[in-house]
Amino acid sequence: MFYLVLFLICLLLSVGVGALAGLSDIRGMVIPNIYSVVVGLSFFVAFTGLYLGGKAQIFSPIWSHLMAAGLMFAVTLGLFAVRAIGAADSKLGTVFALWAGLKGLAPFLLFMALGGGILALAALILQKKKPFPNPAKDSWVGRVQGGESKVPYGVAIVFGAAVAFYQIGYFDPSNLSLFFHTKGS
């Protein structure tokens, strides 16, 4: 039971902090580094705790998680270099890829891209229609209605991660039931 609680606390902490990161991105187009640090640390706490407790089968092998994070970092570093995304988006995407591992990287990227596309369409509508009379100047809505081409990609990253977590089975009762089986049974 202890390992199930540890896993769920770390997982829900990551998703919750990710939601805060997305909200921060909408409000001011900024994702504080502490959010990425918390998501990354929560993965390592969960992985280490489950590994030491003999419950690591919930995760892929560590190399899979590290490789997914490395691939995400390489891609997002390139996108940052051409100013397609911000550095905070790169960091947040990398730590969520760490959680996803190679098994969850494809759905993570797919749903992150879909979320980003929806946000881009919303930005176009906001720019054209200007439905909000007095948005906060530094908010995403204020910037887009002011003519900037911006997308709070932190929202798309967290959306992609949440869907990937679901598809990986992190929330699946049959996977969670593994916490109640001993190694020998």
Secondary structure, 3 states (H helix, E strand, C coil): CHHHHHHHHHHHHHHHHHHHHHHHHHHHCCCCHHHHHHHHHHHHHHHHHHHHCCCHHHCCCHHHHHHHHHHHHHHHHHHHHCCCCCHHHHHHHHHHHHHHHHHHHHHHHHHHHHHHHHHHHHHHHHHHHCCCCCCCCCCHHHHHHCCCCCCCHHHHHHHHHHHHHHHHCCCCHHHHHHHHCCCCC
